[in-house]
Amino acid sequence: MKKKMPVITCCPICNHDLHITQLKCDHCETEIKGEFTFSKFNYLDSETLYFIELFIKNRGNIKAVEKEMNVSYPTVKKYLEEAIISLGYTVEEDDEKVEEISKNIHLSILDQIKEGQLKVDEAIEKIKKLKGE
């Protein structure tokens, strides 16, 4: 089996969303053309995807995730809430806590810009997606 490239969801030139227009089977060469959509998970950063993978692997057992990640219970809860918000859902807790998590996500994006991992226009697109625009 060929090594597959990770899915890119934004144009490397203008940073607008990309759309899937063609699918191809490597085995029988069947090609399907059309307009296909990405999953919400394709827009998540690798850290959030890793957390979700661990969470599912451990069947949602927060104590097991805590042990595997070597972090505290509140940290696992924070990661879980950040993942929920990143997927576009709201956390059924007080508005102040949701606002704090949202602020942390925005600060994380700013840190990525500062470290050269993210361009400003990419950060703007990420923030727009978080807001559901």
N, C-alpha and C positions, 0 to 999 in steps of 0.2 A: 504494500500500500504506500502511495506517495505521501510525503510529508506535506501537510496542508498549512497554508498561510493563515494567520489570524484574519478575521473579517475586519475590514476597515469600513467605517460608517460615514466618514466625512471626506470630502474631496481634499486631496493634499494641496491643490492649487488655490481654491477659493473658500474652502472650509464649509461649504454647504452640504446638506445631507446627500448621501449617495442612495441610489435605488437599484435594486437587483432587477436585471432585465433578462438574464439568461442563466439556465442551470444545465449542467452536462454530467452524464454518467461516465466515469473513467473506465468502467468495465465494458459496456456495450455501445458507447459513443452516442447514446440518445441525448438529444438536445431539446430543451423546453424553453421557449421564449415567452415573455410576458412581463407583467409588473408585479414584483413580489416585495414583501415588507420584511424588515429586520425585527427581531425580538427586542423587547425592552432590555434584555440582558446584554445585547450587543453594545449598548450605550454605557454600560457600567465600567468603572475603572477596574483594573486587575485586582486591587486589594479587596474591593467589595465582592467581586466574583469569587475570590479565594475564600472569603469568609462564608459566603452562601454555600459554596461547595463543602466546606467543613461542617457547617450547620446541618446540611442534608445528610452528609455521611454519618453524622452522629445522631441522626433521626430527631433533630431538634432538642436534644438533651444539652441544656446550657452548661451543666456541670462538666460534661464530657468535652465540650468545645473549650471551656475555660481551661481544662487540664491540657488539652492538645495544643492550644495557643499559648499556654503559660501566662495567662492574664487573669485579672480578677473578674468576678461575677458582674459588677457594674460595667466593666469594659466590654464584656460580651454583649450585655444588654444595649450598650451604646452602639456597638457595631450593628446589632440587629435592627435597631431603630433607624440608623443611617441607611442601611440596605433597603428597608421598607420605604423610606422617604425617597431614596434614589430611584426606586421603581415607580414612583409617582403616587404612592398611597399616603394616607395620613395615619399617624400613630394615635391610638385612642387614649391619649394621656393629656395632661394639661398643656395648654397652648404655649406656655413659657418654655417647657422642655422641648417641644417640637421646634420652637424658634431657636433655641440653643443648638440643637442638632443641625438645623439648617445653616446657622452661623458657622459651625465647625466645618461643614462641607464646603462652604464658600471660602473659609480660611485655608482649607486643604488645597483648593483650586489655586488660590493666590500663592501658596507655597510652591506648587508645581510650576507656576510661571516664574517665580524667583529662582528656582533650581534649573530652569531651562528645559523642563520636561513638557511644557505646554506653552503654546503661543497665546497671545492675548485674545485673538479672534476665536481660537479654539475654546478658550475659557468662557468667552461670552456665549458661545453656542451651548456649552455644557450647562451654564447657569440658566439659559433660556429653556433648555430641556427639563431641568429640575423644576422650573416654574410652570411647565406644561404649555409653553408658548410654541 
